[in-house]
């Protein structure tokens, strides 16, 4: 289980680093905000928003990012 906020920030950083990919268009602003989050519950909510907006993003970085965000959404409910 992921219990460190830096893993969530890594997922956000992956999205920001790939901001030119059309599939992450709508998730970039959520990810930029996610880089400033310190609270686990707030990260949980933000992860849900981001996951909803990277549905069509593909590749190894996308898979890693999606995996991190799914774990955050599942285990950091509050």
C-alpha positions in Angstrom: 0.0 0.0 0.0 1.2 3.5 -0.8 1.3 5.6 2.3 3.7 8.4 1.2 2.4 11.6 -0.3 5.4 11.7 -2.6 4.0 8.8 -4.6 0.9 10.8 -5.3 3.1 13.7 -6.3 5.1 11.5 -8.6 1.9 10.6 -10.4 1.0 14.3 -10.7 4.5 15.0 -12.0 4.2 12.4 -14.7 1.1 14.1 -16.0 2.6 17.6 -15.8 5.7 16.3 -17.6 3.5 14.9 -20.4 1.2 17.9 -20.6 1.5 18.1 -24.4 -0.2 14.7 -24.8 -3.7 15.2 -25.9 -5.0 12.4 -23.7 -4.0 14.3 -20.5 -5.4 17.7 -21.6 -8.0 18.0 -18.9 -5.9 16.4 -16.1 -3.0 18.8 -16.2 -4.6 21.5 -14.1 -5.7 18.9 -11.5 -2.2 17.5 -11.5 -0.6 20.9 -11.0 -2.8 21.5 -8.0 -2.0 17.9 -6.8 1.6 18.9 -6.5 0.7 21.3 -3.7 -1.4 18.9 -1.7 -0.3 17.7 1.7 -3.5 16.1 3.1 -4.1 12.4 2.3 -7.9 12.9 2.0 -7.5 15.8 -0.3 -5.1 13.7 -2.4 -7.7 10.9 -2.5 -10.3 13.3 -3.9 -7.8 14.8 -6.4 -6.8 11.3 -7.5 -10.4 10.6 -8.5 -10.6 13.7 -10.6 -7.3 13.0 -12.3 -8.2 9.3 -13.0 -11.4 10.4 -14.6 -9.5 12.6 -17.0 -6.7 10.3 -18.1 -8.9 7.4 -19.4 -7.4 7.5 -22.9 -3.8 8.0 -21.9 -1.6 5.0 -22.9 1.9 3.7 -22.4 4.2 2.7 -19.6 4.2 6.0 -17.8 0.4 6.2 -18.1 0.2 2.7 -16.6 2.5 3.6 -13.7 0.5 6.9 -13.1 -2.8 5.1 -13.2 -1.6 2.4 -10.8 -0.5 5.0 -8.2 -3.7 7.0 -8.5 -5.9 3.9 -8.2 -4.0 3.0 -5.0 -4.4 6.5 -3.6 -8.1 6.4 -4.5 -8.6 3.0 -2.9 -6.6 3.3 0.4 -6.6 7.0 1.3 -10.3 7.5 1.9 -9.8 9.4 5.1 
